[in-house]
Structure formats: structure tokens, C-alpha cells
Amino acid sequence: MFFKARTGIVFLLVAFLVTLLVAGCGGGGASKGEVKEVKIGNILPLSGSAAPLGKIGKEAREMAVEEINAAGGIKSLGGAKIKMIFADSKGDPATGVAEAERLITQERVALITGTYQSGVALPVSEVTERYKVPFFVPVPSEDVITERGFKYVFRLAEKTSWRNREQVKFIQDMASKFGTPVKTVALIYEDTAWGQGAAKGWEKYLGEAGLQIVLKEPYPRNSSDLTPVVLKVKQLKPDIIFLCSYVSDAALLTNTFAEHKVKPLAFIGTSGGFADPVYFKTTGDNCEYFFDISTWEPDVNRPFSKEVNEKFKQKYGYDMNAEAVKAYVAMYVIKDALERAGSLDPEAIRKALAETKLTSGVTQMYAPEIAFDESGQMIHAPLVICQFRKVDGKMERVTVWPEKDARPGWKPVWPFPGWDKK
């Protein structure tokens, strides 16, 4: 009888200690009074060739979280503060997977965000889906990320194919306005998931527009010499050159095109490396008159854009880019979902993200409405075309298309100066 009573006491004591431990960890389902912080895992390329964009994404997230925490944290969780836990993917898919496992099983994060590269996001999303932990994707754009029937993946970014669609619309519009018929196109792209996805999108929309692809040239990411690619392009003389590259390759291609005096109607980038702050530093005047596509530019007339960008510039010394804006806005979307979930239970957070509908506040600097379809894809992601132009002697990204979003007083320079009419 004594033994049974003693055993029961020990059992109750152990159960009580376990309960305290779980509550202290701030795990899923903890009540408002027990939650002191919300751990969010962030997987970014903080070293390697994409480190500059990993850095700007990290800074944008940190600025947003500072603002959220200073404003009272997550009020539905008793004012719990967001704690960011950063992990370096090094731009490597396997490292990204290992870090996702660690963040979930050891750090016990409530949610994961990242990863900049689509090639890292794809396998990381498989990990988060297996553990049923929400994965919020602000930047990676490869279409298939939200096309696998996953329930825990939510993407703020536009799909790569949407960029490709708008790029084709843009060249058709320019050809019509400037009387320069477009017939042939060359596709130059890095050979990971992102570049391969872009190639598929280009093929679809160029085919629908009746344009001929004369060169489809993938190349290994972080190449040391892309002269053979450039010489192929020079020989074929396509009207348009579409580019999908990370920063080191984007700069190398730009400089090599200039070296060999390749002058099509237009060079058109697909964000990525062309939006990297390092790009201008490594290309100088060689990038002048190149076009690029993005969802946001510092000169776009949208609510809160000027104020937030100015604060970021004062804090870090340079302007935001579209990737930074998406990273910044992502934290406010996550904050909104946490408020409505009122819990760290992954299923409650997933449900809240799925029901998101933001039509006011700072998120409007990215889009008038933020909502997700059944696949977790952001429904309305606006896109603009900018051109690299000198403003007061300094290279800038100047929004030129569509006309309603263009910087006042600026129009696209088309065709590329020195264009070889053949």
C-alpha cells in the first residue's frame, strides 16, 4: 500500500515537472500567460555568393521585428516578443535541410521563414511539411514551391512564371510603341531549380506570343568564365536577351557582354542577382540601360514605401530592394497570423495564415491586398519593370513600366544604345 502511494506521488511529481518544462519552452498550444517569446527560424544564405542578399533579408526582418516588439509584441499571447533565430544555409540545399531539422527539433521554433534561393526552399519545405510546421516563403519564386499540394507552405513572392509573363508583355509593348519588331529571343539562365523554372515560363509565354527562341543556354551557377555563352549570343544576334542569374553570374555576364560589344534590342533580367546591391558595384557603367523586373522599387508610389525605405536607409546605409521589402512585409504578415491564432500551436498558425486578408497598414508598401489561395500562393503580387539609369551621376533602378507606376518624368530608353539592326 505504501509502495503504491509512493509510486503515485512520484508519477504526479514527474508529470508536474514535464508540464512546467513544456510551458517554459513556449511550445505549441501554450496559454497566453505562459508564452514569453515566439521563436521564429530564419534560413538564409549568410555566407557564399548570395550572402549580400541574405544580409539585406536579415536586416529587413530584424527591423520589422524591432518595430513589432517595440509596439507590444504579440498581444494575443500576452505581449510575447518575437525572437529570431538565424541559420546559414550557405546557399546549399543539404545545409538548408539540416538547419530546418535543427530549428524544428532543437530550437522548437513556431514557424520557419526563408530561404532566398528556390533550390534551398524546395527541400526545406519538404522538411517543414513532414513536421507540420508552417514555412513562410517571402522571396523564392520557383513555381513548383506552391504546386505540390503542401498545406504548411505559404509564399508571399510572385511565381517566376508570372515574371516571365510580364517580361513578354513588356517587350511586346515596347516593340509596338517604338516600332521595333521583336522576332528572336535568347534565354540565358543558371541551371538550378530557379533558372530551370524561368526557362519553362519563357518557353510558354514566348511561344504564345509567336516569338522564336534561337538560343536556350543554361550554365553552372558561380561560373568563373561565361565567354563561350556570350560568344554564342553574339553570333546569333537575337533581338532580346533574357537573363536569370544570381549576382556573381549576373555581373560576369554583364561585363562580358560589354567586353564583346553585344547590343541587342534589350537585355532583361529576372530579379535575383540583378537586384543585388553588389551588382552595381561590380558592373559600373556596363549595366546601364539593362532592364529588370521586380515587385517593388524605391520610386514606386505605394503607401508607406518612402517612409519605410528611408528608415531602412538611415539604419543600414542603403536602399531596400524588392527582396528586402518582401522580407520586411513577411514579418508583419506573420505577426498578423500569430495575433489571430492566439497560440503557438502549428495547426492554429497554419489556419491563421490560410485565412490572411490584409488590406491596410504597412503591408500595402508591397501590395494593396495580401491573401493566399488554397495552395498557399500569394494571390495579388504586382510587378514592375525598371531600367538601370544614371541619376545625378549615380546608377539607379528607375521604374519605367507600366506607365502608371513609372517614375515621374522618366521613360524607357529603347532600343539599347548602339543596337545592331542587322
C-alpha positions as a Markdown table, in Angstrom:
| # | Residue | x | y | z |
|---|---|---|---|---|
| 1 | Met | 0.0 | 0.0 | 0.0 |
| 2 | Phe | 2.9 | 2.3 | 0.9 |
| 3 | Phe | 4.7 | 1.4 | -2.3 |
| 4 | Lys | 1.6 | 2.2 | -4.4 |
| 5 | Ala | 1.1 | 5.6 | -2.7 |
| 6 | Arg | 4.8 | 6.4 | -3.1 |
| 7 | Thr | 4.7 | 5.4 | -6.8 |
| 8 | Gly | 1.7 | 7.6 | -7.4 |
| 9 | Ile | 3.3 | 10.6 | -5.8 |
| 10 | Val | 6.5 | 10.2 | -7.9 |
| 11 | Phe | 4.3 | 9.9 | -11.0 |
| 12 | Leu | 2.4 | 13.1 | -10.2 |
| 13 | Leu | 5.7 | 14.9 | -9.5 |
| 14 | Val | 7.2 | 13.8 | -12.8 |
| 15 | Ala | 4.0 | 14.8 | -14.7 |
| 16 | Phe | 4.1 | 18.2 | -13.0 |
| 17 | Leu | 7.8 | 18.8 | -13.9 |
| 18 | Val | 7.1 | 17.8 | -17.5 |
| 19 | Thr | 4.2 | 20.2 | -17.6 |
| 20 | Leu | 6.4 | 23.0 | -16.3 |
| 21 | Leu | 9.1 | 22.2 | -18.9 |
| 22 | Val | 6.8 | 22.3 | -21.8 |
| 23 | Ala | 5.3 | 25.6 | -20.7 |
| 24 | Gly | 8.7 | 27.0 | -20.2 |
| 25 | Cys | 9.7 | 26.1 | -23.8 |
| 26 | Gly | 6.8 | 28.2 | -25.2 |
| 27 | Gly | 5.8 | 25.2 | -27.3 |
| 28 | Gly | 2.6 | 24.9 | -29.4 |
| 29 | Gly | -0.6 | 25.3 | -27.5 |
| 30 | Ala | 0.9 | 27.2 | -24.6 |
| 31 | Ser | -1.6 | 29.6 | -22.9 |
| 32 | Lys | -1.2 | 33.4 | -23.1 |
| 33 | Gly | 0.3 | 33.7 | -19.6 |
| 34 | Glu | 3.0 | 31.1 | -20.3 |
| 35 | Val | 4.4 | 32.5 | -23.6 |
| 36 | Lys | 7.2 | 34.9 | -23.2 |
| 37 | Glu | 8.7 | 34.7 | -26.7 |
| 38 | Val | 7.8 | 33.4 | -30.1 |
| 39 | Lys | 10.8 | 31.6 | -31.7 |
| 40 | Ile | 10.9 | 32.0 | -35.5 |
| 41 | Gly | 13.6 | 30.2 | -37.5 |
| 42 | Asn | 15.1 | 32.1 | -40.5 |
| 43 | Ile | 17.2 | 30.1 | -43.0 |
| 44 | Leu | 19.2 | 32.5 | -45.2 |
| 45 | Pro | 22.5 | 32.4 | -47.3 |
| 46 | Leu | 24.6 | 34.3 | -44.8 |
| 47 | Ser | 27.9 | 33.1 | -46.4 |
| 48 | Gly | 28.7 | 32.2 | -50.0 |
| 49 | Ser | 28.0 | 34.1 | -53.3 |
| 50 | Ala | 24.4 | 35.0 | -52.2 |
| 51 | Ala | 25.4 | 36.4 | -48.8 |
| 52 | Pro | 24.7 | 40.0 | -49.7 |
| 53 | Leu | 21.1 | 39.2 | -50.4 |
| 54 | Gly | 21.0 | 37.0 | -47.3 |
| 55 | Lys | 22.3 | 40.0 | -45.4 |
| 56 | Ile | 19.7 | 42.5 | -46.7 |
| 57 | Gly | 16.9 | 40.0 | -46.0 |
| 58 | Lys | 18.2 | 39.5 | -42.4 |
| 59 | Glu | 18.4 | 43.3 | -41.8 |
| 60 | Ala | 14.8 | 43.8 | -43.2 |
| 61 | Arg | 13.5 | 41.1 | -40.9 |
| 62 | Glu | 15.3 | 42.5 | -37.9 |
| 63 | Met | 14.0 | 46.0 | -38.5 |
| 64 | Ala | 10.4 | 44.7 | -38.7 |
| 65 | Val | 10.7 | 42.6 | -35.6 |
| 66 | Glu | 12.2 | 45.5 | -33.6 |
| 67 | Glu | 9.2 | 47.5 | -34.6 |
| 68 | Ile | 6.7 | 44.7 | -33.7 |
| 69 | Asn | 8.3 | 44.1 | -30.3 |
| 70 | Ala | 8.6 | 47.8 | -29.5 |
| 71 | Ala | 4.8 | 48.1 | -30.3 |
| 72 | Gly | 3.9 | 45.5 | -27.7 |
| 73 | Gly | 4.8 | 42.2 | -29.3 |
| 74 | Ile | 2.0 | 39.6 | -30.0 |
| 75 | Lys | -0.8 | 41.0 | -27.8 |
| 76 | Ser | -3.0 | 37.9 | -28.1 |
| 77 | Leu | -0.1 | 36.0 | -26.5 |
| 78 | Gly | 0.2 | 38.3 | -23.6 |
| 79 | Gly | 2.7 | 40.6 | -25.3 |
| 80 | Ala | 5.1 | 37.8 | -26.2 |
| 81 | Lys | 8.2 | 39.1 | -28.1 |
| 82 | Ile | 9.3 | 37.6 | -31.4 |
| 83 | Lys | 12.8 | 36.0 | -31.1 |
| 84 | Met | 14.6 | 35.5 | -34.4 |
| 85 | Ile | 16.9 | 32.5 | -34.8 |
| 86 | Phe | 19.0 | 32.8 | -37.9 |
| 87 | Ala | 20.6 | 29.8 | -39.6 |
| 88 | Asp | 23.1 | 29.9 | -42.5 |
| 89 | Ser | 22.2 | 27.8 | -45.5 |
| 90 | Lys | 25.4 | 28.8 | -47.3 |
| 91 | Gly | 23.2 | 28.6 | -50.4 |
| 92 | Asp | 23.4 | 24.8 | -50.2 |
| 93 | Pro | 20.2 | 22.7 | -50.2 |
| 94 | Ala | 21.6 | 20.0 | -47.9 |
| 95 | Thr | 22.7 | 22.5 | -45.4 |
| 96 | Gly | 19.3 | 24.2 | -45.6 |
| 97 | Val | 17.6 | 20.8 | -44.8 |
| 98 | Ala | 19.9 | 20.2 | -41.8 |
| 99 | Glu | 19.2 | 23.6 | -40.4 |
| 100 | Ala | 15.5 | 23.2 | -40.8 |
| 101 | Glu | 15.7 | 19.9 | -38.9 |
| 102 | Arg | 17.7 | 21.6 | -36.1 |
| 103 | Leu | 15.4 | 24.6 | -35.9 |
| 104 | Ile | 12.4 | 22.4 | -35.5 |
| 105 | Thr | 13.7 | 19.6 | -33.2 |
| 106 | Gln | 16.2 | 21.5 | -31.1 |
| 107 | Glu | 15.2 | 25.2 | -31.2 |
| 108 | Arg | 11.5 | 24.3 | -31.2 |
| 109 | Val | 10.6 | 27.2 | -33.5 |
| 110 | Ala | 6.9 | 28.0 | -34.1 |
| 111 | Leu | 7.5 | 28.8 | -37.7 |
| 112 | Ile | 10.3 | 28.9 | -40.3 |
| 113 | Thr | 10.9 | 31.6 | -42.9 |
| 114 | Gly | 13.4 | 32.0 | -45.7 |
| 115 | Thr | 15.4 | 30.9 | -47.8 |
| 116 | Tyr | 16.1 | 33.3 | -50.7 |
| 117 | Gln | 17.1 | 30.5 | -53.2 |
| 118 | Ser | 14.4 | 28.4 | -54.6 |
| 119 | Gly | 16.8 | 25.4 | -54.8 |
| 120 | Val | 17.0 | 25.6 | -51.0 |
| 121 | Ala | 13.4 | 26.3 | -50.4 |
| 122 | Leu | 12.2 | 23.2 | -52.2 |
| 123 | Pro | 13.9 | 20.6 | -49.9 |
| 124 | Val | 13.3 | 22.7 | -46.8 |
| 125 | Ser | 9.6 | 22.8 | -47.5 |
| 126 | Glu | 9.6 | 19.0 | -47.5 |
| 127 | Val | 11.1 | 19.0 | -44.0 |
| 128 | Thr | 8.6 | 21.5 | -42.7 |
| 129 | Glu | 5.7 | 19.7 | -44.3 |
| 130 | Arg | 6.8 | 16.4 | -42.7 |
| 131 | Tyr | 6.9 | 18.0 | -39.2 |
| 132 | Lys | 3.7 | 20.1 | -39.9 |
| 133 | Val | 5.5 | 23.4 | -39.1 |
| 134 | Pro | 4.4 | 26.4 | -41.1 |
| 135 | Phe | 7.1 | 27.6 | -43.7 |
| 136 | Phe | 6.6 | 31.2 | -44.8 |
| 137 | Val | 8.4 | 32.0 | -48.1 |
| 138 | Pro | 8.9 | 35.7 | -48.8 |
| 139 | Val | 11.4 | 35.5 | -51.8 |
| 140 | Pro | 11.9 | 32.2 | -53.6 |
| 141 | Ser | 9.8 | 32.2 | -56.8 |
| 142 | Glu | 10.1 | 28.8 | -58.5 |
| 143 | Asp | 6.5 | 27.9 | -59.4 |
| 144 | Val | 6.6 | 24.3 | -58.0 |
| 145 | Ile | 7.1 | 25.5 | -54.4 |
| 146 | Thr | 3.4 | 26.0 | -54.1 |
| 147 | Glu | 2.3 | 23.4 | -56.6 |
| 148 | Arg | 2.8 | 20.2 | -54.7 |
| 149 | Gly | -0.3 | 20.1 | -52.6 |
| 150 | Phe | 1.5 | 21.1 | -49.4 |
| 151 | Lys | -0.6 | 22.5 | -46.5 |
| 152 | Tyr | 2.1 | 24.3 | -44.5 |
| 153 | Val | 3.8 | 26.3 | -47.2 |
| 154 | Phe | 2.8 | 30.0 | -47.8 |
| 155 | Arg | 4.5 | 32.2 | -50.3 |
| 156 | Leu | 4.5 | 36.0 | -50.4 |
| 157 | Ala | 6.6 | 36.2 | -53.6 |
| 158 | Glu | 5.3 | 36.1 | -57.1 |
| 159 | Lys | 5.9 | 33.0 | -59.2 |
| 160 | Thr | 8.8 | 33.0 | -61.6 |
| 161 | Ser | 6.4 | 32.3 | -64.5 |
| 162 | Trp | 4.5 | 35.5 | -63.6 |
| 163 | Arg | 7.7 | 37.4 | -64.0 |
| 164 | Asn | 8.2 | 35.7 | -67.4 |
| 165 | Arg | 4.7 | 36.6 | -68.5 |
| 166 | Glu | 5.1 | 40.2 | -67.7 |
| 167 | Gln | 8.6 | 40.3 | -69.3 |
| 168 | Val | 7.0 | 39.1 | -72.6 |
| 169 | Lys | 4.1 | 41.7 | -72.3 |
| 170 | Phe | 6.8 | 44.4 | -71.7 |
| 171 | Ile | 8.8 | 43.6 | -74.9 |
| 172 | Gln | 5.6 | 43.4 | -76.9 |
| 173 | Asp | 4.5 | 46.8 | -75.6 |
| 174 | Met | 7.9 | 48.3 | -76.3 |
| 175 | Ala | 8.1 | 46.8 | -79.8 |
| 176 | Ser | 4.7 | 48.4 | -80.6 |
| 177 | Lys | 5.4 | 51.8 | -79.1 |
| 178 | Phe | 8.9 | 52.2 | -80.6 |
| 179 | Gly | 8.3 | 50.5 | -84.0 |
| 180 | Thr | 11.0 | 47.9 | -83.4 |
| 181 | Pro | 9.6 | 44.4 | -84.2 |
| 182 | Val | 10.8 | 41.6 | -82.0 |
| 183 | Lys | 11.2 | 38.2 | -83.6 |
| 184 | Thr | 14.0 | 36.3 | -81.8 |
| 185 | Val | 15.0 | 35.7 | -78.2 |
| 186 | Ala | 17.9 | 34.2 | -76.4 |
| 187 | Leu | 17.5 | 32.6 | -72.9 |
| 188 | Ile | 20.5 | 32.6 | -70.6 |
| 189 | Tyr | 19.9 | 31.1 | -67.2 |
| 190 | Glu | 21.6 | 29.4 | -64.2 |
| 191 | Asp | 20.9 | 25.7 | -64.1 |
| 192 | Thr | 19.4 | 25.2 | -60.6 |
| 193 | Ala | 15.6 | 25.0 | -59.9 |
| 194 | Trp | 15.1 | 28.7 | -60.2 |
| 195 | Gly | 16.7 | 29.1 | -63.7 |
| 196 | Gln | 15.1 | 25.9 | -65.0 |
| 197 | Gly | 11.7 | 27.2 | -63.9 |
| 198 | Ala | 12.3 | 30.5 | -65.6 |
| 199 | Ala | 13.2 | 28.7 | -68.9 |
| 200 | Lys | 9.9 | 26.8 | -68.8 |
| 201 | Gly | 7.9 | 30.1 | -68.2 |
| 202 | Trp | 9.7 | 31.9 | -71.0 |
| 203 | Glu | 9.1 | 29.0 | -73.4 |
| 204 | Lys | 5.4 | 29.1 | -72.6 |
| 205 | Tyr | 4.8 | 32.8 | -73.0 |
| 206 | Leu | 7.2 | 33.4 | -75.8 |
| 207 | Gly | 5.5 | 30.5 | -77.7 |
| 208 | Glu | 2.1 | 32.1 | -77.1 |
| 209 | Ala | 3.4 | 35.4 | -78.4 |
| 210 | Gly | 4.8 | 33.7 | -81.6 |
| 211 | Leu | 8.4 | 34.6 | -80.8 |
| 212 | Gln | 11.3 | 32.4 | -81.8 |
| 213 | Ile | 13.8 | 31.1 | -79.2 |
| 214 | Val | 17.2 | 31.0 | -81.0 |
| 215 | Leu | 19.2 | 30.0 | -78.0 |
| 216 | Lys | 18.4 | 28.3 | -74.7 |
| 217 | Glu | 21.6 | 28.2 | -72.7 |
| 218 | Pro | 21.8 | 27.0 | -69.1 |
| 219 | Tyr | 25.1 | 27.4 | -67.3 |
| 220 | Pro | 26.6 | 26.3 | -63.9 |
| 221 | Arg | 25.9 | 28.7 | -61.1 |
| 222 | Asn | 29.0 | 30.6 | -59.9 |
| 223 | Ser | 30.8 | 30.1 | -63.2 |
| 224 | Ser | 34.3 | 31.6 | -63.5 |
| 225 | Asp | 34.1 | 32.3 | -67.2 |
| 226 | Leu | 30.9 | 32.8 | -69.3 |
| 227 | Thr | 32.7 | 34.0 | -72.5 |
| 228 | Pro | 31.6 | 30.9 | -74.5 |
| 229 | Val | 27.9 | 31.7 | -73.7 |
| 230 | Val | 28.4 | 35.4 | -74.7 |
| 231 | Leu | 30.0 | 34.4 | -78.0 |
| 232 | Lys | 27.1 | 32.1 | -78.9 |
| 233 | Val | 24.8 | 35.0 | -78.3 |
| 234 | Lys | 26.9 | 37.4 | -80.3 |
| 235 | Gln | 26.9 | 35.0 | -83.3 |
| 236 | Leu | 23.1 | 34.5 | -83.3 |
| 237 | Lys | 22.2 | 38.2 | -82.8 |
| 238 | Pro | 18.9 | 37.7 | -81.0 |
| 239 | Asp | 16.6 | 40.7 | -80.7 |
| 240 | Ile | 16.1 | 40.2 | -76.9 |
| 241 | Ile | 18.3 | 38.6 | -74.3 |
| 242 | Phe | 16.5 | 37.3 | -71.2 |
| 243 | Leu | 18.7 | 36.6 | -68.2 |
| 244 | Cys | 18.1 | 34.6 | -65.0 |
| 245 | Ser | 21.2 | 34.8 | -62.7 |
| 246 | Tyr | 22.5 | 35.1 | -59.2 |
| 247 | Val | 24.8 | 38.1 | -58.5 |
| 248 | Ser | 28.2 | 36.8 | -59.4 |
| 249 | Asp | 27.0 | 35.4 | -62.7 |
| 250 | Ala | 24.8 | 38.4 | -63.4 |
| 251 | Ala | 27.8 | 40.7 | -63.1 |
| 252 | Leu | 30.1 | 38.4 | -65.1 |
| 253 | Leu | 27.6 | 38.2 | -67.9 |
| 254 | Thr | 27.0 | 41.9 | -68.0 |
| 255 | Asn | 30.7 | 42.7 | -68.1 |
| 256 | Thr | 31.4 | 40.1 | -70.7 |
| 257 | Phe | 28.6 | 41.3 | -72.9 |
| 258 | Ala | 30.1 | 44.8 | -72.7 |
| 259 | Glu | 33.6 | 43.5 | -73.5 |
| 260 | His | 32.4 | 41.8 | -76.6 |
| 261 | Lys | 30.1 | 44.6 | -77.6 |
| 262 | Val | 26.9 | 42.6 | -77.7 |
| 263 | Lys | 24.0 | 45.0 | -78.3 |
| 264 | Pro | 20.5 | 43.5 | -78.7 |
| 265 | Leu | 17.3 | 45.5 | -78.6 |
| 266 | Ala | 17.2 | 44.8 | -74.9 |
| 267 | Phe | 18.8 | 42.9 | -72.0 |
| 268 | Ile | 16.1 | 41.9 | -69.5 |
| 269 | Gly | 16.9 | 40.5 | -66.1 |
| 270 | Thr | 14.7 | 38.4 | -63.8 |
| 271 | Ser | 15.5 | 39.9 | -60.4 |
| 272 | Gly | 17.8 | 37.7 | -58.4 |
| 273 | Gly | 21.4 | 38.9 | -59.0 |
| 274 | Phe | 20.3 | 41.9 | -60.9 |
| 275 | Ala | 18.5 | 43.2 | -57.8 |
| 276 | Asp | 21.6 | 42.5 | -55.5 |
| 277 | Pro | 23.2 | 45.7 | -54.1 |
| 278 | Val | 26.6 | 44.3 | -55.1 |
| 279 | Tyr | 25.6 | 44.2 | -58.8 |
| 280 | Phe | 26.1 | 47.9 | -59.5 |
| 281 | Lys | 29.4 | 47.9 | -57.7 |
| 282 | Thr | 30.8 | 45.1 | -59.9 |
| 283 | Thr | 29.4 | 46.2 | -63.2 |
| 284 | Gly | 29.8 | 50.0 | -63.2 |
| 285 | Asp | 28.6 | 51.6 | -66.4 |
| 286 | Asn | 28.4 | 48.3 | -68.1 |
| 287 | Cys | 24.9 | 47.7 | -66.8 |
| 288 | Glu | 23.4 | 51.0 | -68.0 |
| 289 | Tyr | 20.1 | 50.6 | -69.9 |
| 290 | Phe | 19.6 | 46.9 | -68.8 |
| 291 | Phe | 16.1 | 46.2 | -67.7 |
| 292 | Asp | 15.0 | 44.1 | -64.6 |
| 293 | Ile | 11.7 | 43.0 | -63.2 |
| 294 | Ser | 10.6 | 43.1 | -59.6 |
| 295 | Thr | 7.6 | 43.6 | -57.3 |
| 296 | Trp | 8.8 | 46.8 | -55.7 |
| 297 | Glu | 11.2 | 49.7 | -56.3 |
| 298 | Pro | 12.1 | 52.7 | -54.1 |
| 299 | Asp | 10.5 | 55.1 | -56.5 |
| 300 | Val | 7.1 | 53.2 | -56.8 |
| 301 | Asn | 4.3 | 55.3 | -55.5 |
| 302 | Arg | 2.8 | 53.0 | -52.8 |
| 303 | Pro | 1.7 | 53.7 | -49.3 |
| 304 | Phe | 4.5 | 53.5 | -46.6 |
| 305 | Ser | 7.2 | 52.8 | -49.3 |
| 306 | Lys | 9.0 | 56.1 | -48.9 |
| 307 | Glu | 8.9 | 56.1 | -45.1 |
| 308 | Val | 10.0 | 52.5 | -44.6 |
| 309 | Asn | 12.7 | 52.7 | -47.1 |
| 310 | Glu | 14.0 | 55.9 | -45.6 |
| 311 | Lys | 14.1 | 54.3 | -42.2 |
| 312 | Phe | 15.9 | 51.3 | -43.6 |
| 313 | Lys | 18.4 | 53.5 | -45.4 |
| 314 | Gln | 19.2 | 55.5 | -42.3 |
| 315 | Lys | 19.6 | 52.3 | -40.3 |
| 316 | Tyr | 21.7 | 50.3 | -42.8 |
| 317 | Gly | 23.2 | 52.8 | -45.2 |
| 318 | Tyr | 21.4 | 51.8 | -48.5 |
| 319 | Asp | 18.0 | 51.4 | -50.1 |
| 320 | Met | 15.8 | 48.4 | -49.8 |
| 321 | Asn | 15.2 | 46.2 | -52.8 |
| 322 | Ala | 12.2 | 44.1 | -53.6 |
| 323 | Glu | 13.7 | 41.1 | -51.7 |
| 324 | Ala | 14.1 | 43.2 | -48.6 |
| 325 | Val | 10.6 | 44.6 | -48.9 |
| 326 | Lys | 9.2 | 41.1 | -49.1 |
| 327 | Ala | 11.2 | 40.0 | -46.1 |
| 328 | Tyr | 10.1 | 43.1 | -44.1 |
| 329 | Val | 6.4 | 42.7 | -45.0 |
| 330 | Ala | 6.6 | 39.0 | -44.3 |
| 331 | Met | 7.2 | 39.6 | -40.6 |
| 332 | Tyr | 4.1 | 41.7 | -40.4 |
| 333 | Val | 2.0 | 39.0 | -42.2 |
| 334 | Ile | 3.4 | 36.5 | -39.7 |
| 335 | Lys | 2.7 | 38.9 | -36.8 |
| 336 | Asp | -0.9 | 39.3 | -38.0 |
| 337 | Ala | -1.4 | 35.5 | -38.2 |
| 338 | Leu | 0.1 | 35.0 | -34.7 |
| 339 | Glu | -2.3 | 37.6 | -33.3 |
| 340 | Arg | -5.3 | 35.8 | -34.9 |
| 341 | Ala | -4.0 | 32.3 | -33.9 |
| 342 | Gly | -3.6 | 33.3 | -30.3 |
| 343 | Ser | -1.4 | 30.2 | -29.9 |
| 344 | Leu | 1.9 | 28.7 | -30.9 |
| 345 | Asp | 0.1 | 25.5 | -32.0 |
| 346 | Pro | 1.4 | 24.9 | -35.6 |
| 347 | Glu | -2.0 | 24.0 | -36.8 |
| 348 | Ala | -3.6 | 27.2 | -35.4 |
| 349 | Ile | -0.8 | 29.3 | -37.1 |
| 350 | Arg | -1.3 | 27.4 | -40.4 |
| 351 | Lys | -5.0 | 28.1 | -40.2 |
| 352 | Ala | -4.5 | 31.8 | -39.5 |
| 353 | Leu | -2.0 | 32.2 | -42.4 |
| 354 | Ala | -4.5 | 30.5 | -44.7 |
| 355 | Glu | -7.2 | 33.0 | -43.7 |
| 356 | Thr | -5.0 | 36.0 | -44.1 |
| 357 | Lys | -6.5 | 39.1 | -45.7 |
| 358 | Leu | -4.5 | 42.3 | -45.1 |
| 359 | Thr | -5.8 | 45.4 | -46.9 |
| 360 | Ser | -4.3 | 48.2 | -44.7 |
| 361 | Gly | -1.2 | 49.1 | -42.8 |
| 362 | Val | 2.5 | 48.8 | -43.7 |
| 363 | Thr | 2.0 | 45.7 | -45.8 |
| 364 | Gln | 0.5 | 48.0 | -48.5 |
| 365 | Met | 4.0 | 49.0 | -49.5 |
| 366 | Tyr | 4.1 | 45.6 | -51.2 |
| 367 | Ala | 0.6 | 45.0 | -52.4 |
| 368 | Pro | -2.9 | 46.5 | -51.8 |
| 369 | Glu | -4.2 | 43.2 | -50.5 |
| 370 | Ile | -2.3 | 40.2 | -49.1 |
| 371 | Ala | -4.2 | 36.9 | -49.2 |
| 372 | Phe | -3.3 | 33.3 | -50.2 |
| 373 | Asp | -5.0 | 30.8 | -52.4 |
| 374 | Glu | -5.6 | 27.1 | -51.4 |
| 375 | Ser | -2.1 | 26.2 | -52.5 |
| 376 | Gly | -0.6 | 28.9 | -50.2 |
| 377 | Gln | 0.4 | 31.2 | -53.0 |
| 378 | Met | 0.0 | 35.0 | -52.6 |
| 379 | Ile | -2.8 | 35.9 | -55.0 |
| 380 | His | -2.0 | 39.5 | -56.0 |
| 381 | Ala | 1.7 | 40.2 | -56.5 |
| 382 | Pro | 2.2 | 43.4 | -58.5 |
| 383 | Leu | 5.2 | 43.5 | -61.0 |
| 384 | Val | 7.1 | 46.4 | -62.4 |
| 385 | Ile | 10.0 | 46.9 | -64.9 |
| 386 | Cys | 12.9 | 49.1 | -64.0 |
| 387 | Gln | 15.8 | 50.3 | -66.1 |
| 388 | Phe | 19.3 | 50.9 | -64.8 |
| 389 | Arg | 19.9 | 54.6 | -65.4 |
| 390 | Lys | 22.3 | 57.3 | -64.2 |
| 391 | Val | 20.6 | 59.8 | -61.9 |
| 392 | Asp | 22.8 | 62.7 | -61.0 |
| 393 | Gly | 25.8 | 60.6 | -62.0 |
| 394 | Lys | 24.8 | 57.6 | -59.9 |
| 395 | Met | 23.4 | 54.3 | -61.2 |
| 396 | Glu | 19.8 | 53.7 | -60.0 |
| 397 | Arg | 16.9 | 51.4 | -60.7 |
| 398 | Val | 14.3 | 53.6 | -62.3 |
| 399 | Thr | 10.8 | 52.3 | -62.7 |
| 400 | Val | 9.7 | 52.7 | -66.3 |
| 401 | Trp | 6.8 | 50.3 | -66.8 |
| 402 | Pro | 3.9 | 50.1 | -66.6 |
| 403 | Glu | 3.3 | 53.8 | -67.2 |
| 404 | Lys | 1.1 | 54.2 | -64.1 |
| 405 | Asp | 4.0 | 53.0 | -61.9 |
| 406 | Ala | 6.8 | 54.8 | -63.8 |
| 407 | Arg | 8.9 | 57.4 | -62.0 |
| 408 | Pro | 7.6 | 60.8 | -63.0 |
| 409 | Gly | 9.5 | 62.3 | -65.9 |
| 410 | Trp | 11.2 | 59.1 | -66.9 |
| 411 | Lys | 10.6 | 56.8 | -69.9 |
| 412 | Pro | 12.4 | 53.7 | -71.1 |
| 413 | Val | 15.4 | 54.0 | -73.3 |
| 414 | Trp | 14.6 | 51.6 | -76.1 |
| 415 | Pro | 16.3 | 50.1 | -78.1 |
| 416 | Phe | 19.6 | 49.5 | -76.3 |
| 417 | Pro | 22.1 | 52.3 | -77.5 |
| 418 | Gly | 24.1 | 51.0 | -80.4 |
| 419 | Trp | 21.6 | 48.3 | -81.2 |
| 420 | Asp | 22.7 | 46.3 | -84.3 |
| 421 | Lys | 19.8 | 46.3 | -86.6 |
| 422 | Lys | 21.5 | 43.6 | -88.7 |
